[in-house]
Amino acid sequence: METVCDICPRHCGALRGDTKPGGVCASPLLPRVARAAAHFGEEPCIGGKNGAGAIFFTGCNLRCVFCQNRRISRGQGGQSVSVQRLREIILRLRDEGVSCIDLVTGAHFTPAIAEALSGLDLDIPVVWNSSGYESVEALRMLEGLVQVYMPDFKYFDSAAAGRYSAAADYPEVAAAAIKEMYRQTGPYVMDGDGLLRSGVLIRHLILPGRGEDAMNVMDFAADEFPQGAVLFSLMSQYTPMPGLTGFPELSARIDAELNGRLIHYMSVRHLSGYWQDTASATADMIPDFDGTGT
């Protein structure tokens, strides 16, 4: 089967088949999975002591020049799986005792993922771990199937979004998407073990020299939602990747002064959640996308 795709905010109208890739995401309709295993690189409320059951999908509708998962985000690699096989992977991870099912960058496979989740009674949260660049209409396919939304809010500045991710409309698209996520879940809920059972956790990766953009993202989170209703994760793990010669401003890691200033601003805005120190800026937590668990 082939269809003209209209899933994501790009509305590129690409012809995608069950196994025939197309569009900006360079992906077919059926999911491609690069790894499905316990993962310990998420926030403590997501991974817990047993790790998140992370399913890493290949492809992405953004073109972030600094992407740490470039090996799979350009649509390369991974194993094509049927909806039934994806259900089996989810159930296997649940049975292995992971803290949640962590669906990583699956927005371009939303219909198939929604079908795989339909009717499952997992007793652990399903986490939608996304770039934030997704349509409200697609997110509504997931209502009642996803308990925790963990979107990036990468940019508040459209010029930066266009330059670094080829998506100048990212700020308004991500803001609308996150509002829809919150509409579905309401204020976040933790269990007695400190694991997130439902709600929204907004992530922001600090980019070199872009402190004002980070503060604007925090302002959005603080002003848009009731105090204490969403969690925020301020990440200083930015690691320069090969191929950034055309973007010299992204060639350095985050310095401690900028990081400290933004951590303080997070406190000023009364945002609950997580922050990192600059020692986090390594490639150690990038998984080996070797097909494990597919």
N, C-alpha and C positions, 0 to 999 in steps of 0.2 A: 504494500500500500504506500502511496505517496500523497503528500498533502502540502498545500501552500501554508507556510508557517507564519503565525501571528502571535506567538506565545509571549515574546519579550517586548520591551519598550522600543526596540529598534524597528519593529514591524517591517522587517526586510523582505517579507514575502518569498523567502527561499523555498525551493521545492525540496522537502525532506522525506525520505522513505524510512521504513522500519530499520533498515540497515544502510541506507544511502545517506551519507552526510551532505549537509548544505548549510548555507547561511553564515553569518558572522561567527556563530558558535562552532562551525565546522563539525556538526554532529548529526547523527541520524535521529529518528524518533525514539527508538528503543535505547535504553540507557547503556552507556559504556562505563564500566567500573575498573578503576586502576588498582584499588586496594580496598579490602573490607576486613578490618581487624581492630582489636583494642588499641586505642590511641591515647597517649598521656600528655599531649601538648595543649589541651584546652584549659579554660579557666577551672579552678577547683570545684565550682558548683556544677560543672558539666562533666568533668572526668571522674571526680571522686577517687576513691582508692583502687577501683577496678578498671578504670579507663572508660572512655567513651567508645561505643561501637561505631567507629567511623567508616563510612562508605564514601570513598573519594571518587567522584564522577569526572570523566574527562570532558574537555571543552569548556568554553565560557563565552558569554556575549560581551565581555569587556576585553580591552586590549591594553592592560596595564603594563607599561614598559618596565616596571620594577618587579613583576610577578615572580614570586619564589617557586611557584608550582608550574612554571612555563613548560616543563617537560610534558605535562598533560593538559594544561589549560588551552593550548592551541588545537585541541582535538586529536592529538596523537596518542597512540597506545591505548591501553585498556582493553577489556574483554566485553563484547556485546552480550547483554543478558536479556532474557525475556522477562515479562512482568512476573510470571510464576517463579522464575529463578531469583529475581530480586526479593520476592516475598520469602523464599527459602533462606537467602542470605540474612535478611533481617531477623528471622526466627532463630537461625543458628547463633547469631551474635547475642540475642536475648538469652538464649539457653546457656551461653558461655559465661553469663553473669556480669555483662557490662552495665554501666550505670544508665546509659541511654542509647538510643539509635541516633547517630550524628550524621546527617545527610549533608555532605560537603559539596557545595557548588552544583546543585542539581536543578537550577531554575529552568534550564533549557529542556529538561526532561519532565517537567511538572505533570503533564497528563498521565504518563506512564507511572511515575512515582505515586501519584494520588491513587491510581488503580491498584498498585501493589499494597498500599497501606489500608485500603478500604476493607473493613470487616475484621481487621487484626485487633486482638485484645492482648497487648504486650505487657501491661502493668509496669512499664518504664516509659519515660517521656520520649517522644520523637522530637529531635532538634533539627530545625531548618537553618543550616549554617550557610549563609549566602553573602553575595557581594552587595546586596541592597538594590541592585539595578534590575528590578523586575516589576511587572505590571500588577496593578491591583486586581485585575480580572483573573490573572493566573493564580495569585495568592488565594483567591476565594475558592479555588479548587481544593485547597488544603484545609479549609475550615473544618474543625472537628477531628482532623487527622494528625495535625501537628500541635504539640503542647507548648513547645519552647521555640521562639524565633531568635536567632542570633545573627542579625545582619551587620555587615559593615556599614558605616557612613564615612566614605572615603574622603569626600570633598564637600565643602560648602561653597567653594569658588568654581564657577562654571568654566573659567579659562583654564584652570589647573586640570579639571576633569576632562576637558577636550584635549589638552596637551598630553596628559599622561595616560588616559584611558580611552581616548577617541569617543567620548560620550559627554559632550558639553551640557546635555540636559540632565546629567547625573544628579545634581543637588535636588531638583524638584521631584525627579522620579523616586529617588531614595526616600525623601521626606514623605511622599504619599504612600510608599510601600510600608514604611515603618509605622505610620499612623494606622494603616489597615491591619498590620500585625498586632498592634496594641488593641485595636477594636475586637479582634478575635480572642485574645487571651485575657485582657484586663491586667490589673497589677500583678506583679510577679509573686510566686508562692514558693517558699523553700520548705523542705521536709526537715525532720529532726536530725538528719545526718549532714545537713548543709548542702543538699543537692537541690538544684532548681527543678521543680516539678511542672511549673507553667510560667509563662510570661515572656518578656522581651529583654534581651541583653544586647545593647548596642556597642559595637566595637569601632574604634578609630585607631588606625595605624598612623603614628606621627611620621611625617615626611621631613627631610632636612630643610630647615629654613621656613617651615610653614606653620609656625606657632599660632598665627592669627586664625588660620583656617581651622586648626584644632580647637581653638577657643570658641569659634563660631559654631562648630559641631556640638560642643558641650552646651552652648547656649540653647541650641535647638532642643537637646534632650531635657534640659532643665526647665525651659519655658513651655514646651509643648505638652508635657505630661505632669500629673500631680507629683509632688515631692515624694520620693520613696517608691514610686510606682514602677519604674524601670531600672535596670542595672546598666552600668556603663563600664566598659573596659578600655583603658587608655594604654596603647601598646607602643613601646619604644624599641621593638625588636627588628626594626627596619634594617635589612642587610643588603648592601649594593650587590646587584647581580651582574653577570657579564652582559655586554651589549649596550651599555649606557653611555657610550661615547658622545651621542648626540644630546645628552642630558647631564652636563657636568655638575649641575646643581644637586643631582641625586647621587653623587659619587661618594658621599661621606655618610658615616653612621650618625645617629642622633647624639648630640653632646649632652653632658650631664646638666649644664645650666638650663638649656631649653627644657629638658625633661623635668627637672625640678620645678621650673616655673609653671609647667602645665599640670603637674600633679597638684601644686598649690591651687591652681585655678579650678581644678576638679573639686577640691574641698570647698572653695569659696562658693561654687555653684550648688553645693550640697548634693552631689551625685554619689550614690552608693555604688560600690563595685570594686574594680581591680585596676592596678597600675603595675608597670614593670620598671626595673632599674635598667640601666644601659648595658649591663652584662648579658641581657637577654638577646642582644644583637649578634646571634650566631646562626649558622645553617644547621645546627645539630638536630632541631626538631622537625626538619623537612623529612617526611616519610620516604621510604624507598618504594616507589610506585612499581612494584614488581609483580602485580597480579595476585598477591596473597589474598586468600579468602574468596576469590571470585569463582 
